[in-house]
Amino acid sequence: MIFSRGRKQDPVVEFWAWWPTIRPAVVAAIAGGGWGSITEDFNKRVTAIHKELTWEFSAGHEARHALVVSPAGNAELRAVAARWAALAPAADPEFEYHTSRQPDHSTLTATIEIGGGVKLDMSQLRFAFQRDDGAAAIDVVGYHPMFRKLQETVRGQVTFLALDWLLGEDGVETWVGAVEFAADEPAGARDPLDLVAAVDTLREEYREPQWVIMRATPPGAPMILALAVRPLRSVRWPRFDTHVPVSLPFPDRTDEGLPATGSLEALRAFEDGPLAAALHGDGELVAHESSDGVRTLHYYVDGATSAGADLAAAAATWQFGRAQVGRAHDPGFEAVAHLS
């Protein structure tokens, strides 16, 4: 007789196997309440995937309802949520599926209770904002007449909730820069939908990713020439949680230590050829820096795939010196924060 050792079930696969069995009860609960044990069941299934994931039902864009399982801004969990979404069934007229809270402008006309029973008429909320073109982002200051009566932590909670309702979680993480909240009305405070229009304009301008050139000459150090994609936000690539820097020495260089014509052509051909082919859709080049005869290409890949190892194998074929390849878990893109 042959015995097999039992394997631990994949909680994501189990979730989607369970979903059709609970879906009719969810539809009924959305229509008429009576969630009963459904909430407890969802908590159990979602926390089995990861204890810090959050979930909610909301109105859909195309479907009547949306099921959202979100990392709630935690970069460490984006790849987990992305895998949950990748195994989801196709959207249908009843349900669609998302990994972030979706915009819900109707909430901005409601009255909410927060901060120990304080009621806020959200229609009085205003935002002052300005573009930061260097970072492809919009800096905002939230204001409500009741803020002067609330603690700063509660002001922040209201401001960030309102931004999520206005732009969706991914919209906030992609397009919003600095966030502040004021007890006194800031100059230029405007209707929240004006902020939505400003973000829509910025999003349209960056419909096709743009590359920005940066130069720096640190005291006593060689010049650094960098190119980085805008917007450089990790939320754009939720699966790509691993930083793989590929450093390539080049012999033909200028007096400043930057690639001259011969090396520049070789670097571009190598980037567009062997390195690009190694990704198989499981990674992205987001920036590169050249200094003192070395170009470092900053790739981010899905750490659950072979993309990192394949990049290293491709880099080993560089003919102008020994390539150096690193690999580190970095879902928040901290390694390229200085280029964002």
C-alpha positions as CSV (number, residue, x, y, z in Angstrom):
1,M,0.0,0.0,0.0
2,I,1.3,3.5,-0.9
3,F,0.7,6.3,1.5
4,S,0.9,10.0,0.5
5,R,1.6,12.8,2.9
6,G,-1.2,15.4,3.0
7,R,-0.3,18.8,1.6
8,K,-1.4,22.1,3.0
9,Q,-4.1,23.6,0.8
10,D,-3.5,26.9,-0.9
11,P,-5.8,29.4,0.8
12,V,-6.2,31.4,-2.4
13,V,-7.3,28.4,-4.3
14,E,-9.6,27.4,-1.4
15,F,-11.1,30.9,-1.4
16,W,-12.1,30.7,-5.0
17,A,-13.5,27.2,-4.6
18,W,-15.6,28.4,-1.7
19,W,-16.8,31.7,-3.3
20,P,-19.6,30.1,-5.6
21,T,-21.0,28.4,-2.5
22,I,-21.4,31.6,-0.5
23,R,-22.1,34.0,-3.4
24,P,-26.0,33.6,-3.4
25,A,-26.0,34.4,0.4
26,V,-23.9,37.5,-0.3
27,V,-26.3,38.7,-3.0
28,A,-29.2,38.3,-0.6
29,A,-27.3,40.0,2.2
30,I,-26.4,43.0,0.0
31,A,-30.0,43.3,-1.0
32,G,-31.7,42.9,2.4
33,G,-29.1,42.7,5.2
34,G,-28.9,39.7,7.4
35,W,-25.2,39.1,7.0
36,G,-25.2,36.7,9.9
37,S,-22.2,34.4,9.8
38,I,-21.2,35.6,6.3
39,T,-18.9,38.2,7.8
40,E,-17.2,35.7,10.1
41,D,-16.8,33.3,7.2
42,F,-15.2,36.0,5.0
43,N,-12.8,37.1,7.8
44,K,-11.7,33.5,8.2
45,R,-11.2,32.9,4.4
46,V,-9.4,36.2,3.8
47,T,-7.1,36.1,6.9
48,A,-6.2,32.5,5.9
49,I,-4.6,34.1,2.8
50,H,-2.9,36.8,5.0
51,K,-4.0,38.1,8.4
52,E,-3.5,41.8,7.4
53,L,-5.5,41.7,4.2
54,T,-8.8,43.7,4.3
55,W,-12.1,43.0,2.4
56,E,-15.3,44.8,1.6
57,F,-18.2,44.8,-0.8
58,S,-19.0,48.0,-2.8
59,A,-20.8,49.2,-5.9
60,G,-19.1,48.0,-9.1
61,H,-18.1,49.9,-12.1
62,E,-19.5,47.5,-14.7
63,A,-21.0,44.9,-12.5
64,R,-23.7,45.6,-9.8
65,H,-21.3,44.8,-7.0
66,A,-17.5,44.6,-6.4
67,L,-15.6,42.3,-4.0
68,V,-12.5,44.0,-2.8
69,V,-9.6,42.2,-1.1
70,S,-6.9,44.8,-0.4
71,P,-3.5,45.2,1.1
72,A,-4.7,48.5,2.5
73,G,-1.6,50.4,1.4
74,N,0.8,47.7,2.7
75,A,3.4,47.2,-0.1
76,E,4.4,43.9,1.5
77,L,1.0,42.4,0.6
78,R,0.4,43.7,-2.9
79,A,1.8,40.6,-4.5
80,V,-0.5,38.5,-2.3
81,A,-3.6,40.5,-3.3
82,A,-2.5,40.4,-6.9
83,R,-2.3,36.6,-6.8
84,W,-5.8,36.5,-5.3
85,A,-7.1,38.6,-8.2
86,A,-5.2,36.6,-10.8
87,L,-7.2,33.5,-9.8
88,A,-10.6,35.3,-9.7
89,P,-13.3,34.3,-12.1
90,A,-14.2,36.6,-14.9
91,A,-16.4,39.5,-14.0
92,D,-20.0,39.2,-14.8
93,P,-23.1,41.4,-14.5
94,E,-23.4,40.6,-10.8
95,F,-19.7,40.8,-9.5
96,E,-16.3,42.2,-10.4
97,Y,-13.1,41.9,-8.3
98,H,-10.5,44.4,-7.2
99,T,-7.4,44.6,-5.0
100,S,-8.0,48.1,-3.8
101,R,-10.8,50.3,-2.6
102,Q,-12.6,51.8,-5.6
103,P,-13.7,55.5,-5.9
104,D,-17.1,56.2,-4.4
105,H,-18.0,59.8,-4.8
106,S,-21.5,59.4,-3.2
107,T,-19.8,59.0,0.2
108,L,-18.6,62.7,-0.1
109,T,-22.2,63.9,0.3
110,A,-22.9,61.7,3.3
111,T,-22.6,62.4,7.0
112,I,-20.2,60.1,8.8
113,E,-19.6,59.5,12.5
114,I,-16.0,59.5,13.6
115,G,-13.6,60.4,16.5
116,G,-15.8,59.5,19.5
117,G,-19.2,60.3,18.1
118,V,-18.4,63.5,16.1
119,K,-20.6,63.8,13.0
120,L,-19.1,65.2,9.9
121,D,-21.0,66.5,6.9
122,M,-18.6,65.4,4.2
123,S,-20.0,67.9,1.7
124,Q,-18.1,70.5,3.6
125,L,-14.7,68.9,3.0
126,R,-12.3,70.9,0.9
127,F,-8.8,70.3,-0.6
128,A,-6.0,72.7,-1.4
129,F,-3.6,71.1,-3.9
130,Q,-0.7,71.7,-6.2
131,R,1.2,69.7,-8.7
132,D,4.7,68.4,-8.1
133,D,5.8,68.0,-11.7
134,G,9.2,66.5,-10.7
135,A,7.5,63.5,-9.1
136,A,4.4,63.3,-11.3
137,A,2.2,63.8,-8.3
138,I,-0.2,66.2,-6.6
139,D,0.4,67.4,-3.0
140,V,-2.8,68.0,-1.1
141,V,-4.1,69.6,2.1
142,G,-7.4,68.4,3.5
143,Y,-9.7,70.7,5.4
144,H,-13.1,70.5,7.1
145,P,-14.7,73.2,9.4
146,M,-14.9,70.5,12.2
147,F,-11.1,69.8,12.0
148,R,-10.4,72.4,14.7
149,K,-12.4,70.3,17.1
150,L,-10.7,67.0,16.2
151,Q,-7.4,65.5,17.2
152,E,-4.8,65.4,14.5
153,T,-5.0,61.6,14.1
154,V,-8.7,61.9,13.4
155,R,-8.1,64.7,10.9
156,G,-5.7,62.5,9.1
157,Q,-8.1,59.5,9.2
158,V,-10.8,61.6,7.6
159,T,-8.5,63.1,5.0
160,F,-7.1,59.7,3.9
161,L,-10.6,58.1,3.8
162,A,-11.9,60.9,1.7
163,L,-9.0,60.6,-0.7
164,D,-9.7,56.9,-1.1
165,W,-13.4,57.6,-1.8
166,L,-12.4,60.3,-4.3
167,L,-9.6,58.5,-6.2
168,G,-9.5,54.9,-5.0
169,E,-6.7,53.4,-3.1
170,D,-4.5,52.8,-6.1
171,G,-5.2,56.4,-7.4
172,V,-4.0,57.8,-4.1
173,E,-0.8,55.8,-4.1
174,T,0.0,56.5,-7.7
175,W,-0.9,60.2,-8.1
176,V,-0.9,61.8,-4.6
177,G,2.3,63.1,-3.1
178,A,2.5,64.8,0.3
179,V,-0.7,64.8,2.3
180,E,-1.5,67.3,5.1
181,F,-4.6,68.3,7.0
182,A,-5.4,71.8,8.4
183,A,-7.5,73.1,11.2
184,D,-7.8,76.4,9.4
185,E,-9.0,76.7,5.8
186,P,-5.9,76.8,3.6
187,A,-5.5,79.2,0.7
188,G,-6.9,77.8,-2.5
189,A,-9.2,75.2,-0.9
190,R,-11.5,73.8,-3.5
191,D,-14.3,71.3,-4.0
192,P,-13.0,67.6,-3.8
193,L,-14.2,67.0,-7.4
194,D,-11.7,69.6,-8.6
195,L,-9.0,67.4,-7.2
196,V,-10.4,64.5,-9.1
197,A,-10.3,66.5,-12.3
198,A,-6.6,67.5,-11.6
199,V,-5.7,63.9,-11.1
200,D,-7.5,62.8,-14.2
201,T,-5.5,65.4,-16.2
202,L,-2.2,64.2,-14.7
203,R,-3.1,60.6,-15.4
204,E,-3.9,61.4,-19.0
205,E,-0.5,63.2,-19.4
206,Y,1.2,60.0,-18.2
207,R,-1.0,57.6,-20.1
208,E,2.3,56.5,-21.7
209,P,5.1,56.2,-19.2
210,Q,7.7,58.9,-19.4
211,W,11.4,58.7,-18.6
212,V,13.1,61.6,-16.8
213,I,16.8,62.4,-17.0
214,M,18.6,63.4,-13.8
215,R,22.2,64.4,-13.2
216,A,24.1,64.8,-9.9
217,T,27.8,65.4,-9.0
218,P,28.2,64.5,-5.3
219,P,31.2,66.4,-3.6
220,G,34.4,64.5,-4.4
221,A,32.6,61.8,-6.4
222,P,32.0,61.1,-10.1
223,M,29.0,62.4,-12.0
224,I,25.9,60.3,-11.9
225,L,23.5,60.2,-14.8
226,A,20.1,58.6,-14.1
227,L,17.0,57.8,-16.1
228,A,13.8,56.8,-14.3
229,V,10.2,56.1,-15.4
230,R,7.5,58.4,-14.1
231,P,5.4,57.8,-12.1
232,L,7.9,55.6,-10.2
233,R,5.4,54.1,-7.7
234,S,5.5,50.5,-6.7
235,V,1.7,50.2,-6.8
236,R,1.9,50.3,-10.6
237,W,3.6,46.8,-10.5
238,P,2.0,45.0,-7.6
239,R,3.5,41.6,-8.5
240,F,7.0,42.9,-8.8
241,D,8.3,42.7,-5.2
242,T,12.0,41.9,-5.8
243,H,14.7,44.4,-6.8
244,V,17.3,43.0,-9.1
245,P,20.1,45.6,-9.9
246,V,22.3,44.6,-12.8
247,S,25.6,46.5,-13.0
248,L,27.4,46.5,-16.3
249,P,31.0,47.9,-16.7
250,F,31.6,49.7,-20.0
251,P,35.0,50.5,-21.5
252,D,34.2,53.3,-23.9
253,R,33.5,56.3,-21.7
254,T,33.6,60.1,-21.6
255,D,35.9,62.1,-19.4
256,E,33.0,62.3,-16.9
257,G,32.8,58.5,-16.7
258,L,29.6,58.2,-18.7
259,P,29.1,55.9,-21.6
260,A,30.5,57.2,-24.9
261,T,28.9,56.3,-28.3
262,G,30.3,52.7,-28.5
263,S,29.4,51.7,-25.0
264,L,26.0,53.4,-25.2
265,E,25.0,51.4,-28.3
266,A,26.2,48.2,-26.7
267,L,24.3,48.9,-23.4
268,R,21.1,49.7,-25.3
269,A,21.4,46.5,-27.4
270,F,22.0,44.4,-24.4
271,E,19.1,46.0,-22.4
272,D,16.7,45.6,-25.3
273,G,17.9,42.1,-26.2
274,P,19.1,39.5,-23.7
275,L,17.9,41.3,-20.6
276,A,14.5,42.1,-21.9
277,A,14.0,38.6,-23.1
278,A,14.9,37.2,-19.6
279,L,11.9,38.9,-18.0
280,H,9.1,36.9,-19.8
281,G,6.6,39.5,-18.6
282,D,7.5,38.9,-15.0
283,G,9.5,42.1,-14.4
284,E,10.1,45.7,-15.5
285,L,13.1,48.0,-15.9
286,V,12.2,51.1,-13.9
287,A,15.5,53.1,-13.8
288,H,19.2,53.1,-14.5
289,E,22.2,55.0,-13.3
290,S,25.6,55.5,-15.0
291,S,28.7,56.6,-13.2
292,D,32.4,56.0,-13.3
293,G,32.3,53.4,-16.0
294,V,29.4,51.3,-14.7
295,R,25.7,51.3,-15.6
296,T,23.3,49.9,-13.0
297,L,19.9,48.9,-14.4
298,H,17.2,48.7,-11.7
299,Y,14.8,45.8,-12.4
300,Y,11.8,44.8,-10.3
301,V,10.5,41.2,-10.8
302,D,8.0,38.8,-9.4
303,G,10.0,37.0,-6.8
304,A,7.9,33.9,-7.1
305,T,9.1,33.4,-10.7
306,S,12.5,32.6,-12.3
307,A,12.9,36.2,-13.6
308,G,15.6,37.1,-11.2
309,A,17.7,34.0,-12.0
310,D,17.1,34.5,-15.7
311,L,18.3,38.1,-15.5
312,A,21.4,36.9,-13.7
313,A,22.1,34.3,-16.4
314,A,21.5,36.8,-19.2
315,A,23.8,39.4,-17.5
316,A,26.6,36.8,-17.3
317,T,26.8,37.0,-21.1
318,W,27.9,40.7,-21.1
319,Q,31.1,40.9,-23.0
320,F,32.8,44.0,-21.6
321,G,33.6,42.9,-18.1
322,R,32.0,41.0,-15.3
323,A,28.4,41.9,-14.6
324,Q,27.3,42.2,-10.9
325,V,23.7,41.2,-10.1
326,G,21.9,41.6,-6.8
327,R,18.6,40.5,-5.5
328,A,16.5,41.7,-2.6
329,H,12.9,41.7,-1.5
330,D,11.7,45.3,-1.9
331,P,8.0,45.6,-2.5
332,G,8.0,49.3,-1.6
333,F,10.7,50.1,-4.2
334,E,12.9,51.6,-1.4
335,A,16.0,51.0,-3.4
336,V,15.0,53.5,-6.1
337,A,13.2,56.0,-3.8
338,H,16.0,58.5,-4.5
339,L,15.0,58.5,-8.1
340,S,11.2,58.9,-7.6
